[in-house]
Amino acid sequence: GHINFKSLVKALKEINYKYALTLEPLPPVSDPYLALEGGVSENIFDQYAAESIMGLKYFELIT
């Protein structure tokens, strides 16, 4: 991705941000709609969400 999540989480901690974050996980292809047309299982979106949450928790631990 193009977002430095480590710096983002660090900045949010520095300002004592305690509210929700919203992520938009997308398939790792240039056209996310193409992935849907290709018969990608909807379960993949649950997997992306779980991976995103784990990643944010990791950055929260190390910052």
Contacts in CASP RR format, 6 or more apart in sequence:
PFRMAT RR
TARGET T0000
AUTHOR 0000-0000-0000
METHOD contacts of the structure
MODEL  1
GHINFKSLVKALKEINYKYALTLEPLPPVSDPYLALEGGVSENIFDQYAA
ESIMGLKYFELIT
5 55 0 8 1.000
5 56 0 8 1.000
5 59 0 8 1.000
6 59 0 8 1.000
6 62 0 8 1.000
6 63 0 8 1.000
8 59 0 8 1.000
9 56 0 8 1.000
9 59 0 8 1.000
9 60 0 8 1.000
9 63 0 8 1.000
10 59 0 8 1.000
10 63 0 8 1.000
12 21 0 8 1.000
13 60 0 8 1.000
13 63 0 8 1.000
21 56 0 8 1.000
23 49 0 8 1.000
23 52 0 8 1.000
23 56 0 8 1.000
25 45 0 8 1.000
25 48 0 8 1.000
25 49 0 8 1.000
25 51 0 8 1.000
25 52 0 8 1.000
26 32 0 8 1.000
26 48 0 8 1.000
27 35 0 8 1.000
27 40 0 8 1.000
27 44 0 8 1.000
27 48 0 8 1.000
29 35 0 8 1.000
END
